[in-house]
């Protein structure tokens, strides 16, 4: 199997080594703008995950039918159509959440990550590999967005998924820290930059740590050869 299409390799790349938000720093607009609470971050991350996976599969399936000069416009049309379907479904079934996310849903079309993965990977790989790449890249982006939203909501308001009831219909997800009034800066735009900077720094530090080499077996001291 080609290493570039190995699901385990794609999982490591998408979730950690080439994480869209922490390593490649793509899609920073929703990371910074929608991450003021965990509920909005989760919804935006899931929408991006669906768009990234579906667009990768569509590009891979149609890659032989799109002329090379029309490659990028064709990819953009595919991505725009998929994002429009996701937005309309959310508008139909989750109107309150759609109203909260607002303009950032259609702006998924302009997310560099979708076009980058379509051009660099999906357009050169079979459907199965494109699906795995879109899935793991989307999960990595979702994880960063959710972590950022959870950190900012906890530090800024002392709550977690406080809007899950009215927006998602899942009130049991809501958590409140009694007695903690929160830090206002975490909920404000500067808190988004600071929180993301800390996550990127932690990712870089963990990635740069030397891997522990396997132990080399050495002969015990009492087994040294003796002179005749």
C-alpha positions as CSV (number, residue, x, y, z in Angstrom):
1,X,0.0,0.0,0.0
2,X,1.2,3.5,-0.9
3,X,2.2,5.2,2.4
4,X,0.4,8.4,1.4
5,X,-2.9,6.5,1.2
6,X,-2.4,4.5,4.4
7,X,-5.3,5.3,6.8
8,X,-3.0,5.3,9.8
9,X,-0.6,7.7,8.1
10,X,-3.5,10.0,7.1
11,X,-4.8,9.9,10.6
12,X,-1.5,11.0,12.1
13,X,-1.2,13.7,9.4
14,X,-4.7,15.1,9.8
15,X,-5.1,14.9,13.6
16,X,-1.6,16.0,14.6
17,X,1.4,16.3,12.3
18,X,-0.3,18.5,9.7
19,X,-3.3,19.7,11.7
20,X,-5.0,22.4,9.8
21,X,-5.4,24.8,12.7
22,X,-2.2,24.1,14.7
23,X,0.4,23.1,12.1
24,X,-0.8,24.7,8.8
25,X,-2.6,27.6,10.4
26,X,-5.5,27.4,7.8
27,X,-9.1,28.4,8.4
28,X,-8.2,30.9,11.2
29,X,-11.3,33.0,10.5
30,X,-13.8,30.6,12.2
31,X,-11.2,29.5,14.7
32,X,-11.0,33.1,16.0
33,X,-14.5,34.4,15.3
34,X,-16.8,31.5,16.3
35,X,-14.9,30.0,19.2
36,X,-16.3,32.3,21.9
37,X,-18.3,29.3,23.2
38,X,-18.2,25.5,22.8
39,X,-21.6,25.1,21.2
40,X,-20.9,27.4,18.3
41,X,-17.4,25.9,17.9
42,X,-18.8,22.4,17.8
43,X,-21.4,23.3,15.2
44,X,-19.0,25.1,13.0
45,X,-16.4,22.3,13.3
46,X,-19.0,19.7,12.3
47,X,-20.1,21.8,9.3
48,X,-16.5,22.2,8.2
49,X,-15.9,18.4,8.7
50,X,-18.8,17.5,6.5
51,X,-17.8,20.1,3.9
52,X,-14.2,19.0,3.8
53,X,-15.0,15.2,3.6
54,X,-17.8,15.6,1.0
55,X,-15.7,18.0,-1.2
56,X,-12.7,15.7,-1.1
57,X,-14.8,12.7,-2.2
58,X,-16.5,14.7,-4.9
59,X,-13.2,16.1,-6.3
60,X,-11.7,12.6,-6.3
61,X,-14.7,11.1,-8.0
62,X,-14.8,13.7,-10.7
63,X,-11.1,14.4,-11.1
64,X,-10.9,12.7,-14.5
65,X,-13.8,14.6,-15.9
66,X,-12.6,18.1,-15.1
67,X,-10.2,19.7,-17.6
68,X,-7.0,20.9,-16.2
69,X,-7.5,24.6,-17.1
70,X,-10.9,24.5,-15.3
71,X,-9.6,22.6,-12.3
72,X,-9.7,25.3,-9.7
73,X,-13.0,26.9,-10.8
74,X,-14.5,23.5,-10.9
75,X,-13.3,22.6,-7.4
76,X,-14.7,25.9,-6.1
77,X,-18.1,25.2,-7.7
78,X,-18.2,21.8,-6.1
79,X,-17.2,23.2,-2.7
80,X,-19.7,26.0,-3.0
81,X,-22.5,23.6,-3.8
82,X,-21.7,21.3,-0.9
83,X,-21.5,24.2,1.6
84,X,-24.8,25.5,0.3
85,X,-26.5,22.2,0.9
86,X,-25.1,22.0,4.5
87,X,-26.1,25.6,5.2
88,X,-29.7,25.0,4.0
89,X,-30.0,21.8,6.0
90,X,-28.9,23.6,9.1
91,X,-31.3,26.5,8.3
92,X,-34.2,24.0,8.0
93,X,-33.5,21.8,11.0
94,X,-31.5,24.1,13.4
95,X,-32.6,27.6,12.6
96,X,-31.5,29.1,16.0
97,X,-28.0,27.7,15.5
98,X,-28.0,28.9,11.9
99,X,-28.8,32.4,13.0
100,X,-26.0,32.4,15.6
101,X,-23.4,31.2,13.1
102,X,-24.7,33.6,10.4
103,X,-22.3,34.6,7.7
104,X,-19.5,32.2,8.8
105,X,-21.4,29.2,7.4
106,X,-21.2,30.3,3.8
107,X,-17.7,31.6,4.4
108,X,-16.7,27.9,4.7
109,X,-16.4,28.1,0.9
110,X,-13.5,30.5,1.2
111,X,-11.7,28.3,3.8
112,X,-8.2,27.7,2.3
113,X,-8.2,24.2,3.8
114,X,-10.9,22.8,1.5
115,X,-9.4,24.0,-1.7
116,X,-5.9,23.1,-0.5
117,X,-6.8,19.5,0.2
118,X,-8.8,19.2,-3.0
119,X,-5.9,20.4,-5.1
120,X,-3.0,18.8,-3.3
121,X,-4.5,15.4,-2.4
122,X,-8.1,14.6,-3.5
123,X,-7.4,15.4,-7.2
124,X,-4.6,12.9,-7.3
125,X,-6.0,10.0,-5.2
126,X,-8.8,7.5,-5.3
127,X,-12.1,8.1,-3.5
128,X,-11.3,6.0,-0.5
129,X,-8.0,7.8,0.3
130,X,-9.7,11.2,-0.4
131,X,-12.5,10.3,2.1
132,X,-10.0,9.3,4.8
133,X,-7.9,12.5,4.2
134,X,-11.0,14.7,4.4
135,X,-12.3,12.9,7.4
136,X,-9.1,13.1,9.5
137,X,-8.2,16.6,8.4
138,X,-11.8,17.7,9.3
139,X,-11.6,15.9,12.7
140,X,-8.3,17.6,13.5
141,X,-9.8,21.0,12.7
142,X,-12.9,20.1,14.7
143,X,-10.8,19.2,17.7
144,X,-8.9,22.5,17.6
145,X,-12.0,24.5,17.2
146,X,-13.8,22.7,20.0
147,X,-10.8,22.9,22.3
148,X,-10.5,26.6,21.7
149,X,-14.3,27.2,22.2
150,X,-14.3,25.2,25.5
151,X,-11.2,27.0,26.9
152,X,-12.7,30.4,26.1
153,X,-16.1,29.6,27.5
154,X,-14.8,28.0,30.6
155,X,-12.4,30.9,31.4
156,X,-14.6,33.6,30.1
157,X,-18.0,32.6,31.6
158,X,-17.4,29.6,33.9
159,X,-19.7,27.5,31.7
160,X,-19.4,24.8,29.1
161,X,-22.1,24.2,26.4
162,X,-24.3,26.7,28.1
163,X,-26.2,27.3,24.8
164,X,-26.6,23.6,24.0
165,X,-30.2,23.6,25.1
166,X,-31.7,26.4,22.9
167,X,-29.3,25.8,20.0
168,X,-28.9,22.1,19.8
169,X,-31.8,20.8,21.9
170,X,-29.3,19.1,24.3
171,X,-29.7,20.8,27.7
172,X,-28.0,18.0,29.5
173,X,-24.6,19.0,27.9
174,X,-24.6,22.3,29.9
175,X,-22.1,22.6,32.7
176,X,-21.7,25.6,35.1
177,X,-18.8,26.2,37.5
178,X,-20.4,27.6,40.7
179,X,-18.6,30.5,42.2
180,X,-16.4,31.2,39.2
181,X,-17.3,34.6,37.6
182,X,-14.9,34.2,34.7
183,X,-12.2,36.2,33.0
184,X,-13.6,38.7,30.6
185,X,-10.6,38.8,28.4
186,X,-11.0,35.1,27.5
187,X,-14.4,35.8,25.9
188,X,-13.2,38.9,24.0
189,X,-11.4,38.8,20.6
190,X,-7.9,39.1,22.3
191,X,-8.7,36.0,24.2
192,X,-9.1,34.1,20.9
193,X,-5.6,35.1,19.8
194,X,-4.1,34.3,23.1
195,X,-5.8,30.9,23.4
196,X,-4.9,29.9,19.9
197,X,-1.3,31.1,20.4
198,X,-1.0,28.8,23.5
199,X,-2.5,25.8,21.7
200,X,0.0,26.4,18.7
201,X,2.9,26.7,21.2
202,X,1.9,23.5,23.0
203,X,1.6,21.7,19.7
204,X,5.0,22.9,18.5
205,X,6.6,22.0,21.9
206,X,5.1,18.5,21.9
207,X,6.1,17.9,18.2
208,X,9.7,19.1,18.9
209,X,10.2,16.7,21.8
210,X,12.8,14.0,21.0
211,X,11.3,10.6,20.7
212,X,12.4,8.1,23.3
213,X,14.6,5.6,21.6
214,X,14.2,1.9,22.4
215,X,16.5,0.6,25.1
216,X,19.6,-1.1,23.9
217,X,20.3,-4.3,25.6
218,X,23.7,-4.3,27.3
219,X,25.5,-7.1,29.0
220,X,25.4,-7.1,32.8
221,X,28.6,-5.9,34.5
222,X,29.2,-9.3,36.1
223,X,29.3,-11.1,32.7
224,X,32.5,-9.4,31.5
225,X,35.0,-11.9,30.0
226,X,37.7,-12.9,32.4
227,X,41.3,-13.3,31.5
228,X,42.6,-16.9,31.2
